[in-house]
């Protein structure tokens, strides 16, 4: 992986305690954004976790590339999928994805977004993040390579 140490990571928060991370490129242009906000009670009550077999979760583990952005490392952890974002030699744990069906996941601490597993135009697995209204946003496609353990790939 290429080391892009010229990226800048900016954390901010608003009066409601919502935290946002913005990754800026070397020219100061904003790129990847991540936010952590207090979930609404109505969304928390609608999400119903399910248990998936380990082999189903293992099929989703690996490295996923956001086009023009960071890599996501996805590993299995206690019946869930752990997501870590890697960019510029730095990593940040995003959270745990809880399954609500074989192809739909959510984060218990912020259930407004849905992480949907599907295939892209090349037939690779991808995660598509849908907002609370079901509109697709960030897409990350699984990178090709050899699985070397714990969901990591040798490319």
MARSE-383710 format. One record per residue: residue number from 1; residue in one letter; x, y, z of N, C-alpha, C in turn. Coordinates in steps of 0.001 Angstrom, whole numbers. Example, Ala and Ser with C-alpha at 12.3 -4.5 7.8 and 13.67 -1.06 7.14 Angstrom:
% MARSE-383710
(node 1; 'a'; (13190; -5690; 7800); (12300; -4500; 7800); (13200; -3300; 7800)) (node 2; 's'; (12850; -2250; 7080); (13670; -1060; 7140); (12900; 30; 7870)) 
***
This chain:
% MARSE-383710
(node 1; 'x'; (849; -1176; 0); (0; 0; 0); (891; 1235; 0)) (node 2; 'x'; (489; 2212; -772); (1249; 3439; -890); (1076; 4293; 353)) (node 3; 'x'; (2169; 4878; 838); (2107; 5734; 2022); (1812; 7156; 1585)) (node 4; 'x'; (662; 7665; 1957); (265; 9024; 1630); (236; 9831; 2915)) (node 5; 'x'; (1415; 10183; 3422); (1499; 10865; 4708); (1167; 12348; 4597)) (node 6; 'x'; (780; 12800; 3415); (430; 14206; 3245); (-1033; 14479; 3540)) (node 7; 'x'; (-1803; 13465; 3845); (-3201; 13659; 4202); (-3290; 14265; 5593)) (node 8; 'x'; (-4326; 15060; 5811); (-4570; 15677; 7099); (-5891; 15152; 7640)) (node 9; 'x'; (-5903; 14763; 8903); (-7105; 14252; 9558); (-7629; 15343; 10488)) (node 10; 'x'; (-8862; 15793; 10270); (-9440; 16884; 11052); (-10672; 16363; 11790)) (node 11; 'x'; (-10653; 16485; 13111); (-11797; 16102; 13934); (-12495; 17371; 14396)) (node 12; 'x'; (-13829; 17354; 14384); (-14594; 18493; 14882); (-15844; 17957; 15564)) (node 13; 'x'; (-16476; 18805; 16364); (-17732; 18413; 17003); (-18656; 19621; 17038)) (node 14; 'x'; (-19962; 19334; 17091); (-20930; 20420; 17155); (-21545; 20488; 18553)) (node 15; 'x'; (-22503; 21384; 18739); (-23100; 21613; 20058); (-23851; 20398; 20590)) (node 16; 'x'; (-24306; 19515; 19696); (-25031; 18317; 20122); (-24093; 17159; 20456)) (node 17; 'x'; (-22792; 17353; 20310); (-21830; 16302; 20624); (-21539; 15366; 19470)) (node 18; 'x'; (-22032; 15672; 18273); (-21734; 14866; 17096); (-20292; 15116; 16681)) (node 19; 'x'; (-19550; 14051; 16386); (-18140; 14161; 16015); (-17995; 13802; 14549)) (node 20; 'x'; (-17160; 14561; 13830); (-16924; 14299; 12418); (-15431; 14260; 12157)) (node 21; 'x'; (-15007; 13307; 11306); (-13629; 13206; 10830); (-13646; 13524; 9346)) (node 22; 'x'; (-12788; 14438; 8898); (-12629; 14753; 7490); (-11161; 14526; 7147)) (node 23; 'x'; (-10913; 13762; 6075); (-9554; 13536; 5601); (-9334; 14473; 4426)) (node 24; 'x'; (-8331; 15361; 4550); (-8009; 16298; 3476); (-6757; 15832; 2756)) (node 25; 'x'; (-6715; 16067; 1419); (-5523; 15708; 660); (-4460; 16787; 841)) (node 26; 'x'; (-3340; 16616; 141); (-2213; 17543; 310); (-2545; 18968; -98)) (node 27; 'x'; (-3599; 19161; -906); (-4004; 20500; -1318); (-5097; 21081; -424)) (node 28; 'x'; (-5458; 20341; 625); (-6475; 20807; 1551); (-7896; 20539; 1121)) (node 29; 'x'; (-8062; 19708; 74); (-9400; 19368; -399); (-9966; 18240; 452)) (node 30; 'x'; (-11202; 18413; 927); (-11797; 17348; 1747); (-12090; 16119; 910)) (node 31; 'x'; (-11900; 14960; 1535); (-12175; 13692; 869); (-13087; 12855; 1731)) (node 32; 'x'; (-12566; 11748; 2233); (-13345; 10814; 3057); (-13869; 11513; 4298)) (node 33; 'x'; (-15137; 11252; 4621); (-15755; 11799; 5825); (-16336; 10649; 6634)) (node 34; 'x'; (-16231; 10752; 7921); (-16859; 9787; 8827); (-17430; 10578; 9984)) (node 35; 'x'; (-18591; 10161; 10462); (-19177; 10875; 11581); (-19746; 9900; 12593)) (node 36; 'x'; (-19777; 10360; 13816); (-20379; 9585; 14902); (-21393; 10506; 15556)) (node 37; 'x'; (-22652; 10093; 15492); (-23720; 10916; 16009); (-24595; 10092; 16929)) (node 38; 'x'; (-25293; 10771; 17794); (-26195; 10084; 18707); (-27370; 9527; 17918)) (node 39; 'x'; (-27606; 8205; 17988); (-28697; 7621; 17227); (-30054; 7992; 17812)) (node 40; 'x'; (-31052; 8073; 16946); (-32410; 8312; 17401); (-32997; 7038; 17978)) (node 41; 'x'; (-33832; 7152; 18998); (-34422; 5979; 19633); (-35281; 5178; 18662)) (node 42; 'x'; (-35967; 5871; 17733); (-36832; 5153; 16800); (-36053; 4196; 15922)) (node 43; 'x'; (-34857; 4555; 15511); (-34053; 3671; 14678); (-33496; 2494; 15483)) (node 44; 'x'; (-33114; 2746; 16712); (-32569; 1661; 17524); (-33606; 575; 17747)) (node 45; 'x'; (-34858; 922; 17908); (-35871; -90; 18187); (-36236; -885; 16941)) (node 46; 'x'; (-36016; -357; 15743); (-36358; -1047; 14507); (-35308; -2086; 14103)) (node 47; 'x'; (-34100; -1959; 14545); (-33022; -2860; 14128); (-33085; -4144; 14937)) (node 48; 'x'; (-33151; -5265; 14242); (-33206; -6563; 14896); (-31997; -7392; 14482)) (node 49; 'x'; (-31009; -7538; 15356); (-29825; -8336; 15022); (-30183; -9799; 14785)) (node 50; 'x'; (-29454; -10438; 13879); (-29584; -11872; 13632); (-28208; -12502; 13767)) (node 51; 'x'; (-28187; -13795; 14010); (-26925; -14527; 14060); (-26673; -15153; 12696)) (node 52; 'x'; (-25477; -14910; 12153); (-25084; -15514; 10887); (-24007; -16556; 11146)) (node 53; 'x'; (-23980; -17634; 10366); (-22911; -18628; 10510); (-21550; -17999; 10230)) (node 54; 'x'; (-20522; -18523; 10863); (-19164; -17994; 10701); (-18721; -18002; 9247)) (node 55; 'x'; (-19112; -19040; 8477); (-18668; -19103; 7081); (-19265; -17971; 6236)) (node 56; 'x'; (-20473; -17525; 6561); (-21067; -16397; 5840); (-20282; -15121; 6166)) (node 57; 'x'; (-20012; -14886; 7443); (-19237; -13700; 7834); (-17829; -13756; 7251)) (node 58; 'x'; (-17206; -14940; 7276); (-15843; -15076; 6745); (-15777; -14736; 5259)) (node 59; 'x'; (-16843; -15018; 4521); (-16867; -14700; 3090); (-16786; -13190; 2857)) (node 60; 'x'; (-17206; -12392; 3838); (-17194; -10937; 3711); (-15905; -10297; 4217)) (node 61; 'x'; (-15029; -11071; 4854); (-13800; -10489; 5394); (-12803; -10219; 4275)) (node 62; 'x'; (-11915; -9292; 4518); (-10882; -8950; 3539); (-10652; -7456; 3494)) (node 63; 'x'; (-9982; -7033; 2436); (-9700; -5619; 2234); (-10610; -5087; 1142)) (node 64; 'x'; (-11229; -3958; 1426); (-12140; -3311; 492); (-11586; -1924; 182)) (node 65; 'x'; (-11622; -1553; -1098); (-11081; -272; -1535); (-12207; 694; -1849)) (node 66; 'x'; (-12172; 1863; -1214); (-13071; 2949; -1586); (-12401; 3661; -2747)) (node 67; 'x'; (-13104; 3806; -3870); (-12497; 4404; -5058); (-11931; 5786; -4733)) (node 68; 'x'; (-10636; 5943; -4993); (-9968; 7209; -4729); (-9804; 7526; -3252)) (node 69; 'x'; (-10011; 6544; -2402); (-9947; 6793; -968); (-9234; 5689; -212)) (node 70; 'x'; (-9533; 5589; 1056); (-8832; 4642; 1925); (-9267; 3194; 1684)) (node 71; 'x'; (-8538; 2304; 2323); (-8851; 881; 2330); (-9587; 560; 3625)) (node 72; 'x'; (-10554; -337; 3547); (-11243; -823; 4732); (-10828; -2265; 4968)) (node 73; 'x'; (-10321; -2574; 6146); (-10032; -3947; 6541); (-11239; -4454; 7313)) (node 74; 'x'; (-11799; -5560; 6863); (-12970; -6126; 7518); (-12615; -7515; 8024)) (node 75; 'x'; (-12808; -7720; 9319); (-12520; -8996; 9969); (-13744; -9445; 10761)) (node 76; 'x'; (-13788; -10744; 11079); (-14894; -11273; 11895); (-14527; -11149; 13361)) (node 77; 'x'; (-15488; -10723; 14176); (-15260; -10570; 15607); (-16559; -10849; 16361)) (node 78; 'x'; (-16603; -11955; 17066); (-17759; -12304; 17914); (-19100; -12187; 17194)) (node 79; 'x'; (-19208; -12780; 16016); (-20468; -12788; 15291); (-20794; -11502; 14568)) (node 80; 'x'; (-19823; -10606; 14497); (-20011; -9324; 13812); (-18833; -9103; 12872)) (node 81; 'x'; (-18862; -8012; 12126); (-17756; -7641; 11255); (-17112; -6364; 11790)) (node 82; 'x'; (-15809; -6436; 12082); (-15066; -5273; 12566); (-14497; -4527; 11361)) (node 83; 'x'; (-14670; -3205; 11329); (-14219; -2381; 10209); (-13144; -1420; 10694)) (node 84; 'x'; (-11990; -1448; 10002); (-10889; -530; 10270); (-10555; 189; 8974)) (node 85; 'x'; (-10454; 1516; 9022); (-10088; 2307; 7855); (-8580; 2540; 7886)) (node 86; 'x'; (-7918; 2328; 6732); (-6475; 2513; 6626); (-6193; 3493; 5497)) (node 87; 'x'; (-5433; 4541; 5815); (-5034; 5508; 4796); (-3749; 6178; 5246)) (node 88; 'x'; (-2825; 6292; 4318); (-1579; 6982; 4606); (-787; 6348; 5733)) (node 89; 'x'; (-838; 5029; 5834); (-94; 4340; 6885); (-722; 4457; 8259)) (node 90; 'x'; (-1877; 5099; 8346); (-2572; 5252; 9628); (-3867; 4454; 9578)) (node 91; 'x'; (-4258; 3912; 10727); (-5510; 3160; 10760); (-6398; 3690; 11883)) (node 92; 'x'; (-7702; 3526; 11667); (-8672; 3976; 12652); (-9819; 2971; 12665)) (node 93; 'x'; (-10121; 2431; 13845); (-11237; 1503; 13956); (-12528; 2284; 13777)) (node 94; 'x'; (-13347; 1823; 12830); (-14619; 2486; 12549); (-15714; 1945; 13461)) (node 95; 'x'; (-15767; 620; 13616); (-16778; 38; 14491); (-17094; -1396; 14118)) (node 96; 'x'; (-18129; -1917; 14760); (-18585; -3285; 14522); (-19905; -3261; 13767)) (node 97; 'x'; (-19964; -4038; 12684); (-21193; -4163; 11913); (-21967; -5366; 12426)) (node 98; 'x'; (-23211; -5138; 12824); (-24088; -6179; 13340); (-25019; -6627; 12218)) (node 99; 'x'; (-25117; -7935; 11966); (-26005; -8389; 10889); (-27475; -8271; 11282)) (node 100; 'x'; (-28304; -7826; 10302); (-29758; -7877; 10467); (-30370; -8781; 9400)) (node 101; 'x'; (-29547; -9197; 8437); (-29915; -10223; 7456); (-28589; -10732; 6884)) (node 102; 'x'; (-28667; -11627; 5923); (-27430; -12175; 5343); (-26615; -11102; 4613)) (node 103; 'x'; (-27262; -10054; 4129); (-26555; -9036; 3342); (-26698; -7620; 3879)) (node 104; 'x'; (-27323; -7434; 5035); (-27531; -6088; 5581); (-26995; -6030; 7006)) (node 105; 'x'; (-26220; -4960; 7292); (-25577; -4786; 8584); (-25797; -3361; 9061)) (node 106; 'x'; (-25637; -3151; 10377); (-25722; -1815; 10954); (-24766; -1730; 12136)) (node 107; 'x'; (-24454; -500; 12551); (-23643; -277; 13745); (-24593; 33; 14885)) (node 108; 'x'; (-24485; -727; 15965); (-25403; -553; 17087); (-25307; 835; 17709)) (node 109; 'x'; (-24098; 1444; 17697); (-23946; 2765; 18295); (-24397; 3891; 17361)) (node 110; 'x'; (-24704; 3572; 16097); (-25226; 4552; 15148); (-26016; 3803; 14073)) (node 111; 'x'; (-27245; 3404; 14383); (-27997; 2536; 13480); (-28663; 3237; 12292)) (node 112; 'x'; (-28363; 4504; 12061); (-29022; 5218; 10964); (-28567; 4746; 9593)) (node 113; 'x'; (-27330; 4301; 9458); (-26829; 3829; 8171); (-26928; 2310; 8084)) (node 114; 'x'; (-27116; 1823; 6865); (-27153; 393; 6604); (-26002; 60; 5671)) (node 115; 'x'; (-25296; -994; 5968); (-24160; -1462; 5176); (-24636; -2695; 4422)) (node 116; 'x'; (-24768; -2562; 3093); (-25355; -3609; 2267); (-24254; -4295; 1466)) (node 117; 'x'; (-24231; -5634; 1520); (-23287; -6420; 737); (-23949; -6758; -587)) (node 118; 'x'; (-23239; -6489; -1686); (-23730; -6812; -3025); (-22508; -7087; -3903)) (node 119; 'x'; (-22688; -7113; -5215); (-21551; -7254; -6123); (-21482; -6029; -7022)) (node 120; 'x'; (-20249; -5657; -7392); (-20057; -4510; -8280); (-20090; -4979; -9739)) (node 121; 'x'; (-19817; -4083; -10675); (-19882; -4396; -12105); (-18886; -5483; -12516)) (node 122; 'x'; (-17794; -5651; -11757); (-16794; -6672; -12051); (-17082; -7989; -11324)) (node 123; 'x'; (-18202; -8048; -10606); (-18566; -9260; -9895); (-17898; -9425; -8540)) (node 124; 'x'; (-17202; -8387; -8072); (-16554; -8437; -6757); (-17552; -8053; -5675)) (node 125; 'x'; (-17352; -8621; -4485); (-18170; -8199; -3347); (-17931; -6722; -3093)) (node 126; 'x'; (-18951; -6037; -2634); (-18803; -4640; -2243); (-19728; -4345; -1076)) (node 127; 'x'; (-19335; -3359; -282); (-20203; -2812; 751); (-20671; -1460; 241)) (node 128; 'x'; (-21964; -1232; 303); (-22548; 58; -57); (-23221; 592; 1193)) (node 129; 'x'; (-22865; 1817; 1576); (-23461; 2429; 2763); (-24693; 3207; 2330)) (node 130; 'x'; (-25837; 2846; 2916); (-27091; 3562; 2655); (-27410; 4440; 3844)) (node 131; 'x'; (-27906; 5656; 3569); (-28289; 6540; 4666); (-29658; 6126; 5217)) (node 132; 'x'; (-30172; 6878; 6181); (-31427; 6534; 6849); (-32607; 6491; 5884)) (node 133; 'x'; (-32519; 7200; 4762); (-33583; 7188; 3758); (-33373; 6097; 2715)) (node 134; 'x'; (-32309; 5302; 2836); (-32034; 4225; 1889); (-31267; 4655; 655)) (node 135; 'x'; (-30751; 5884; 655); (-29988; 6372; -494); (-28552; 5850; -413)) (node 136; 'x'; (-28041; 5232; -1505); (-26669; 4720; -1478); (-25652; 5849; -1458)) (node 137; 'x'; (-24561; 5599; -747); (-23478; 6578; -654); (-22145; 5920; -965)) (node 138; 'x'; (-21270; 5861; 6); (-19923; 5315; -169); (-19997; 3849; -568)) (node 139; 'x'; (-19160; 3481; -1560); (-19042; 2092; -1992); (-17594; 1670; -1841)) (node 140; 'x'; (-17398; 448; -1360); (-16056; -110; -1221); (-16073; -1518; -1797)) (node 141; 'x'; (-15217; -1773; -2811); (-15163; -3078; -3469); (-14025; -3908; -2909)) (node 142; 'x'; (-14268; -5219; -2792); (-13273; -6136; -2245); (-12088; -6227; -3195)) (node 143; 'x'; (-10894; -6100; -2625); (-9666; -6206; -3403); (-9363; -7666; -3673)) (node 144; 'x'; (-8763; -7917; -4817); (-8355; -9278; -5153); (-7052; -9575; -4441)) (node 145; 'x'; (-6836; -10829; -4104); (-5589; -11226; -3466); (-5767; -12507; -2696)) (node 146; 'x'; (-4722; -12923; -2081); (-4699; -14165; -1320); (-4979; -13872; 144)) (node 147; 'x'; (-5950; -14572; 721); (-6247; -14397; 2133); (-5104; -15014; 2933)) (node 148; 'x'; (-4503; -14226; 3858); (-3367; -14721; 4633); (-3695; -14851; 6104)) (node 149; 'x'; (-4950; -14720; 6466); (-5355; -14874; 7855); (-6034; -13640; 8394)) (node 150; 'x'; (-6990; -13827; 9270); (-7738; -12739; 9927); (-8323; -11750; 8935)) (node 151; 'x'; (-8612; -12203; 7715); (-9258; -11325; 6749); (-8316; -10419; 6008)) (node 152; 'x'; (-6999; -10545; 6168); (-6060; -9693; 5463); (-5616; -10373; 4181)) (node 153; 'x'; (-5283; -9587; 3160); (-4921; -10108; 1850); (-3477; -9810; 1514)) (node 154; 'x'; (-2893; -10714; 750); (-1585; -10448; 139); (-1885; -10174; -1320)) (node 155; 'x'; (-1594; -8967; -1786); (-1930; -8578; -3159); (-703; -8575; -4028)) 
***
